[in-house]
Amino acid sequence: MSEQSRKLTKATKVQECIREDIIGGFYAPGDRLQMEALKERYGVGYSPLREALSRLVSMGLVEMEEQCGFSVAPQTLEELHDLYNMRAYIEARALELSIRHGDDSWEADVVANWHCFSKYLDPKRNMNIVSNEWERLQKNFFYALVKGCQSPWLLRIHNLLYDQASRYRNICIAKYKNNEKSLHKYIKEMQQLVDAVLSRDVETTIRLSRINWDNTVKVIAKSLQARLKK
């Protein structure tokens, strides 16, 4: 492997580590990302760190200012609503196409991913829900719902928006991961969505999906408003 390839590999690994730390809340919105502290935490040199941070800038998770270095991108109510409106719009189209074009294999994948996700969220089965695992299983589940759409570009946009929303969504996950009543309510709502999808009921699926988005945004916005007032 060439020296350039090794640097790019290191950059990719540290990019994912920093991304997970931002999404998981290790770094708060607006925090300065000091190079010396990053070197010590991630065990890499300046070159892969700069490459990783530049990629995160293009993803919207990090900001860069001349003479000031890098910092974690701020969170705003305006971005929250804009982001989730776009997600709801894209997901509605992807769900509609998946229901119309998805085959038996797609249905089986939806069922399998929902089984894994709902089992993990069930307080009777799991008393120690971890945010990162919730995030991983939820992403797999939502991707399974829409991947029958047969549009690679639609799926790319769906995944991009999903990743952009991760640090907002983590506010909701952190708030409710240990709330048994909220978990049961969420499982019930998602089961209704799955039932509508498997019944190929486009109208009900999109209506339930929209309700889920609206409820999620309300929860995140309330927590975000409280944080911004501090």
VEXVO-234908 format. One line per field, with one value per residue (C-alpha): x, y, z; residue number from 1; residue in three letters. Coordinates in pm, whole numbers, plus 32768, in hexadecimal, padded with zeros to 4 digits. Layout:
N
u: (X|...) $
v: (Y|...) $
w: (Z|...) $
num: (NUM|...) $
residuo: (ALA|...) $
This chain:
230
u: (8000|8086|80C4|7FA3|7EB9|7F20|7ED6|7D80|7D33|7D93|7CC4|7B93|7BB4|7BE2|7AC9|79D9|7A58|7A29|78D7|7861|78E1|7825|76E4|7705|7732|789E|78D4|77C2|7749|783D|7960|7ABA|7B6C|7CD2|7DCE|7EB0|7D8C|7D10|7E69|7E73|7D10|7D1D|7E8D|7ED0|7F9C|7F3C|7F15|7E02|7D5B|7D42|7CBF|7BBB|7B4A|7B32|7A4D|7976|795E|78CE|77D6|7760|77CF|7901|7946|7A92|7AF2|7C31|7D29|7C36|7C4A|7B33|7A01|78CA|77AB|769C|753B|7417|729D|729A|7380|72BF|7173|720C|72C6|719D|70B0|719A|71BA|7041|701C|712A|70B9|6F50|6FBE|70AA|6F9E|6EA0|6F8E|6FFB|6E94|6E4C|6F89|700C|7012|6FF9|7169|712F|7009|70DA|71EF|70F8|7072|71CF|7253|711B|7133|729A|724C|7109|71A4|72C3|71D4|70EE|7129|70B9|71D8|72E3|7320|745E|7419|7551|7525|7620|7578|741E|74A5|753C|7404|731E|73EB|73E0|7267|7218|72FD|724C|70FE|716B|726F|7167|7136|7226|72C1|7433|7432|7301|73AD|74EC|7428|7364|74A8|7549|7421|7413|7581|7558|743A|74FF|7577|7418|737A|746B|73C3|727F|7325|73E1|72A0|71C7|72AB|7262|70F4|7027|6EDE|6F77|7023|6EDC|6E30|6F44|6F40|6DC7|6DE1|6EF3|6E30|6D08|6DEF|6E7E|6D1F|6CB7|6DF0|6DC0|6C50|6CC6|6BEC|6C9F|6BB1|6BB9|6D32|6D7C|6C85|6D22|6E7F|6E26|6D95|6ED8|6FAB|6ED1|6EE3|705B|7095|6FBD|7089|71D7|716B|70FC|7247|730F|7258|72A6|7415|7431|73A1|74B5) $
v: (8000|815B|826C|8334|8208|81D4|8342|8328|81E9|8291|83C0|82E5|8236|8374|841D|830E|8325|84A0|8481|8387|8468|8593|84D0|842A|8576|8556|86A2|87A5|888F|89AF|88FC|894E|881E|8859|8799|8737|86AA|85F0|855C|84D6|844D|83A1|834C|83DC|84F5|8648|85DD|84D3|85B1|86D7|85F3|855D|86B2|873A|8618|865C|87C8|8755|867C|87A7|871A|87FB|8966|8A07|8B74|8C15|8C49|8BA5|8A37|8938|8929|8852|88DE|8987|88FF|89E4|89C4|8A47|8933|882E|8883|88A9|875F|8698|8730|86BA|8563|853E|85A7|84B9|8399|83B8|8393|8274|81BD|81E7|8159|803D|7FD5|7FDB|7F29|7E62|7CE8|7BC8|7BEE|7D5B|7CFC|7BF3|7CF1|7DE7|7CDA|7C64|7DBF|7E21|7CE2|7D36|7EA4|7E6D|7D52|7E36|7F4E|7E70|7EC4|7D65|7CD1|7DDD|7EB4|7F57|8012|80B5|81E4|8170|801B|80BA|819D|807A|7FA1|80C3|8126|7FC0|7FB3|80FC|80A2|7F52|8008|80DA|800C|7F6C|80BC|8055|81B0|81BD|8339|8347|8255|8327|845F|839E|8324|847D|851E|8404|8437|85B1|8584|8499|859A|862A|84D2|8471|857B|84B7|8364|83DA|8468|8334|8205|81BE|8228|80E8|8194|8253|811B|8056|8178|818C|8014|801F|813F|8093|7F4C|8004|8094|7F3C|7EA9|7FBC|7F88|7E10|7E45|7F20|803B|8171|8274|81E7|81AE|8317|839D|82CF|832C|849D|847E|83D8|84F1|85FD|8556|852B|8697|8711|8646|86B6|8823|882F|87A6|887F|89BC|8970|8939|8A7A|8B49|8AE0) $
w: (8000|7FA3|80A2|800F|8031|819C|81E9|8145|8208|8350|82F0|82AE|83FD|84C5|8402|8476|85DD|85EA|8540|8647|875F|86D1|86A0|87F4|88A5|8912|8860|8891|877C|875C|8808|8780|86F3|8764|8690|87B2|8878|8743|8705|8866|8862|870E|86F6|859B|8507|847D|8313|833F|8445|8355|8242|832E|83AB|8248|81ED|8320|82B3|8165|8226|82F2|8443|846B|8413|83B7|83DE|835E|8479|856E|850D|8526|8604|8624|8556|8626|8647|85F7|85F5|8490|8416|84DC|8436|82DC|82F8|8375|8276|8164|8205|8219|80AC|802E|8109|8094|7F2B|7F7C|8043|7F2C|7E27|7F0C|7F4A|7DD5|7D65|7E92|7E69|7F62|7FBA|8015|80F3|81A1|81DF|8277|8361|83C6|8412|84D1|859F|8604|864C|870F|87D8|883E|88A7|8973|8AE6|8B45|8A7B|8A9D|8BCF|8B4D|8A09|8976|8894|878D|876A|8757|8644|8581|8590|8541|8411|838E|83C5|8317|81F6|81D2|81B7|808D|7FD6|7EF8|7E4A|7D30|7D22|7D81|7D88|7E6A|7F5A|7F59|7FB2|80BA|815C|814C|81FC|82FA|8354|8364|845C|853D|8638|8656|866D|8783|885E|8840|8876|89AC|8A40|8A11|8A0A|8B7B|8B78|8B70|8B1C|89F9|8975|8973|88C0|87BB|877E|874E|8656|858E|858A|84F4|83EB|8399|8380|828E|81BB|81A5|814F|802B|80AE|8028|80BB|821D|8210|81B0|82B1|83CA|8357|8360|84BF|8530|849B|853D|8695|867A|8619|873C|8834|87A5|8787|88F2|896E|887F|88EB|8A57|8A00|8932|8A51|8B40) $
num: (1|2|3|4|5|6|7|8|9|10|11|12|13|14|15|16|17|18|19|20|21|22|23|24|25|26|27|28|29|30|31|32|33|34|35|36|37|38|39|40|41|42|43|44|45|46|47|48|49|50|51|52|53|54|55|56|57|58|59|60|61|62|63|64|65|66|67|68|69|70|71|72|73|74|75|76|77|78|79|80|81|82|83|84|85|86|87|88|89|90|91|92|93|94|95|96|97|98|99|100|101|102|103|104|105|106|107|108|109|110|111|112|113|114|115|116|117|118|119|120|121|122|123|124|125|126|127|128|129|130|131|132|133|134|135|136|137|138|139|140|141|142|143|144|145|146|147|148|149|150|151|152|153|154|155|156|157|158|159|160|161|162|163|164|165|166|167|168|169|170|171|172|173|174|175|176|177|178|179|180|181|182|183|184|185|186|187|188|189|190|191|192|193|194|195|196|197|198|199|200|201|202|203|204|205|206|207|208|209|210|211|212|213|214|215|216|217|218|219|220|221|222|223|224|225|226|227|228|229|230) $
residuo: (MET|SER|GLU|GLN|SER|ARG|LYS|LEU|THR|LYS|ALA|THR|LYS|VAL|GLN|GLU|CYS|ILE|ARG|GLU|ASP|ILE|ILE|GLY|GLY|PHE|TYR|ALA|PRO|GLY|ASP|ARG|LEU|GLN|MET|GLU|ALA|LEU|LYS|GLU|ARG|TYR|GLY|VAL|GLY|TYR|SER|PRO|LEU|ARG|GLU|ALA|LEU|SER|ARG|LEU|VAL|SER|MET|GLY|LEU|VAL|GLU|MET|GLU|GLU|GLN|CYS|GLY|PHE|SER|VAL|ALA|PRO|GLN|THR|LEU|GLU|GLU|LEU|HIS|ASP|LEU|TYR|ASN|MET|ARG|ALA|TYR|ILE|GLU|ALA|ARG|ALA|LEU|GLU|LEU|SER|ILE|ARG|HIS|GLY|ASP|ASP|SER|TRP|GLU|ALA|ASP|VAL|VAL|ALA|ASN|TRP|HIS|CYS|PHE|SER|LYS|TYR|LEU|ASP|PRO|LYS|ARG|ASN|MET|ASN|ILE|VAL|SER|ASN|GLU|TRP|GLU|ARG|LEU|GLN|LYS|ASN|PHE|PHE|TYR|ALA|LEU|VAL|LYS|GLY|CYS|GLN|SER|PRO|TRP|LEU|LEU|ARG|ILE|HIS|ASN|LEU|LEU|TYR|ASP|GLN|ALA|SER|ARG|TYR|ARG|ASN|ILE|CYS|ILE|ALA|LYS|TYR|LYS|ASN|ASN|GLU|LYS|SER|LEU|HIS|LYS|TYR|ILE|LYS|GLU|MET|GLN|GLN|LEU|VAL|ASP|ALA|VAL|LEU|SER|ARG|ASP|VAL|GLU|THR|THR|ILE|ARG|LEU|SER|ARG|ILE|ASN|TRP|ASP|ASN|THR|VAL|LYS|VAL|ILE|ALA|LYS|SER|LEU|GLN|ALA|ARG|LEU|LYS|LYS) $
